[in-house]
């Protein structure tokens, strides 16, 4: 059992930064699962933005690499997404997930958050 709740979204100007937080609760510790952030831009398909494996390995979509950073605090049971140099095309609903790497790919099979809106103007 795992429950996730995102926070930290909002409206910013291009070039500014936001940090999203994902509080995880339940019987499963995030130390024992992988984590991933997805986003759903308006009128577009859902995109996997970043993942964090149990051993600390991270992965980023080409569209955000060098600007976004995923991290976790296992003691606080919280996953973060630091977003820098935001662009209008980063506007989306962002979702925190817990899952596993299966066959070399990330699978969000342990839980989804409800999503948090990020809007980048200009």
N, C-alpha and C positions, 0 to 999 in steps of 0.2 A: 504494500500500500504506500503510495506516494502522492502528495498534493503539492502543487506549485502555484505561486502567486507573484505576478510581475508588478513592479512599481518603478517609478522614475521617468516615465514618458512625459512628453509635453511638446510645446511648440517653440521652436528656436529659429534663428536666422542662419543662413548658409555660412559655414565656417566655424560655427559654434560647436559645443560639445554637450553630450548627455551621457549619464551613466544609468543603465538599467540594472535593477536588482531582481533576483528571483529567489524568494524564500521557499524553502522546501520543508515540508512536514510529513509525518507519517512514520511508518515502521522502517523505512528504507533510508539509510544515510547516503548523501550524495557521494561520499567517499567510495561507495561500492557500485556506482553507476556512472556512465558517461552522461554528458550534458550537451545540449545543442540549442542554439537560437535560430528560429525561423522568422521570416517576415513575409507579409502579404501586402504588396503595394496595391493601390486602388486600380482595378481593372486588369491586374496581372496575376500570374500564377505564384503560388507560394515558393519561396526560395530558402534553402538552407544557407545561413549566413556564417555560422561559426560552430565548431564543436570542440569539446574538451574531453579527452580520454582519462581513464582512471590513473594512468601513469604520467599524466601531465602533458601529453602531446596535444597540440592544438592544430586546427585546420580553419581556413578562411576562404570564403568565396572570393573570386578575383575582383569582384566589384567593391569589396570593402577591405581587402588586404592592404596593410600599412596604415589604415585609419582606425579599425576596430580591434579590440582586444578582449578575449574571453578569459575569465579567471574564476576561481572558486575559493571559498573559505570553508573548509570542511568542519571546523569547530562551530561556525555559525550556521552551517547547513544552507549556505547561500551561494548562488552563482551570479556572476556579474557580466555585463557587456559594456565596456567603455567605448564610446563612439566619439571620435574626434573628426574635425574637418568635415562636418556634415554637409551634404549636398541635397538639393531638392529631390533628387531621385532616391534618396534614402527614406522618403516619406512612406510609411507603412504601419500596419499593426504588427508588432513584434511579439513572438511567442517563445516562451521558455519551455524546454522539454527535457525529460530524463529518458535515457535509453541505453542501448548497447551497440557495440560494433559487431556486426555479423557479416561474415564474408568480406571483410575489409571496408564495409560501408556503415555509416551511422543509421541506426533504426530507432526512432523515438517511441519505443514500445513500453515505457514505464510510466509515462504521464505527460500531460500538456497543461500549461497555464491558460488563463482566459484571454490573454493578450493585453498589450498596452500600446496606445497610439503615440507615434512619433511623427510630428509634422515639421518639415524644414521649408522655410520660405525663402524666396529669391534665389 
